[in-house]
Amino acid sequence: MIRIDAAWLATAPLDMRAGTDTALARVVTVFGAAHPHHAYLFANKRANRMKVLVHDGIGIWLAARRLHQGKFAWPAPVDVHWQLERSQLDALVLGLPWQRMGDAGIITMV
């Protein structure tokens, strides 16, 4: 599997037609650089689709996820980006409210 040491969420929407080069250009614009073993997450305007770009130290991986019902819990594009804990990343890709998750899966608010 691909090692992910840090996960970053961009709040500005990304066109889901974007390929690897376009997503990588957005990562460099928003985060300054694509660091090895970091994952960068983007959603579309409706937040029902997500793309994840991962730099594995050698190359770039781009994955897509689509929810058939509902939408991902995505923050408003007020802040540029967020750093996610592993438990938050796991919750987010399942479509769960990741903002409620803390370290070790501890729920911090209802």
C-alpha positions as CSV (number, residue, x, y, z in Angstrom):
1,M,0.0,0.0,0.0
2,I,0.9,3.6,-0.4
3,R,2.3,5.2,2.8
4,I,0.5,8.4,3.8
5,D,2.2,10.4,6.6
6,A,0.0,13.5,6.3
7,A,-3.3,14.3,4.6
8,W,-4.3,17.8,3.5
9,L,-7.8,18.9,2.5
10,A,-8.3,21.8,0.1
11,T,-11.6,23.7,0.5
12,A,-11.8,25.3,-3.0
13,P,-13.6,22.9,-5.4
14,L,-11.8,21.1,-8.2
15,D,-13.2,20.2,-11.6
16,M,-13.5,16.4,-11.5
17,R,-12.4,16.2,-15.1
18,A,-9.0,17.2,-13.9
19,G,-6.2,14.7,-14.6
20,T,-3.0,14.1,-12.7
21,D,-1.2,17.1,-14.1
22,T,-4.0,19.5,-13.4
23,A,-4.5,18.1,-9.8
24,L,-0.7,18.3,-9.2
25,A,-0.7,22.0,-10.4
26,R,-3.5,22.7,-8.0
27,V,-1.6,21.1,-5.1
28,V,1.5,23.2,-5.9
29,T,-0.7,26.4,-6.1
30,V,-2.7,25.7,-2.8
31,F,-0.1,23.9,-0.7
32,G,3.2,25.2,-2.1
33,A,4.6,21.8,-3.1
34,A,3.7,18.1,-3.3
35,H,5.6,16.4,-0.4
36,P,6.5,12.7,-0.5
37,H,4.0,10.5,1.4
38,H,1.4,13.3,1.7
39,A,-2.2,13.0,0.4
40,Y,-4.0,16.0,-1.0
41,L,-7.8,15.9,-1.1
42,F,-10.2,17.9,-3.3
43,A,-14.0,17.8,-3.9
44,N,-16.3,19.2,-6.5
45,K,-18.8,22.0,-5.9
46,R,-21.5,19.6,-4.8
47,A,-19.1,17.7,-2.6
48,N,-20.4,14.3,-3.8
49,R,-17.1,13.5,-5.6
50,M,-13.6,13.6,-4.3
51,K,-10.1,13.2,-5.8
52,V,-7.0,12.3,-3.8
53,L,-3.5,13.0,-5.1
54,V,-0.7,11.1,-3.3
55,H,3.0,11.6,-3.9
56,D,4.6,8.3,-3.0
57,G,8.2,9.5,-3.2
58,I,8.7,8.2,-6.7
59,G,5.6,9.2,-8.6
60,I,2.1,10.5,-8.3
61,W,-1.1,8.6,-7.7
62,L,-4.6,10.0,-8.4
63,A,-7.7,8.3,-7.0
64,A,-11.4,9.3,-7.3
65,R,-14.3,8.5,-5.1
66,R,-18.0,9.2,-5.7
67,L,-20.9,9.0,-3.3
68,H,-24.2,7.8,-4.9
69,Q,-26.2,9.4,-2.0
70,G,-25.4,12.4,0.2
71,K,-22.2,14.3,0.1
72,F,-18.8,14.5,1.8
73,A,-18.6,16.7,4.9
74,W,-16.6,19.4,3.3
75,P,-15.7,22.7,4.9
76,A,-16.7,26.0,3.3
77,P,-14.0,27.6,1.2
78,V,-13.2,30.2,3.8
79,D,-9.8,28.7,4.8
80,V,-7.4,27.6,2.1
81,H,-6.7,24.1,3.5
82,W,-6.8,21.8,6.6
83,Q,-4.5,19.1,7.9
84,L,-6.3,15.9,8.8
85,E,-5.5,13.3,11.3
86,R,-5.6,9.7,10.1
87,S,-8.9,9.0,11.8
88,Q,-10.4,12.1,10.2
89,L,-9.1,10.9,6.7
90,D,-10.6,7.5,7.2
91,A,-14.0,9.0,8.2
92,L,-14.0,11.5,5.4
93,V,-13.4,8.9,2.6
94,L,-16.3,6.9,4.0
95,G,-18.6,10.0,3.8
96,L,-18.7,10.4,7.6
97,P,-18.5,13.8,9.5
98,W,-14.7,13.8,10.0
99,Q,-14.8,17.1,12.0
100,R,-16.1,15.2,15.0
101,M,-13.2,12.7,15.0
102,G,-10.1,13.3,17.1
103,D,-7.0,11.4,17.9
104,A,-7.5,7.6,18.2
105,G,-11.1,7.9,16.9
106,I,-12.3,9.9,19.9
107,I,-15.5,11.7,19.2
108,T,-15.1,15.3,20.4
109,M,-18.6,16.8,19.6
110,V,-22.1,15.7,18.8
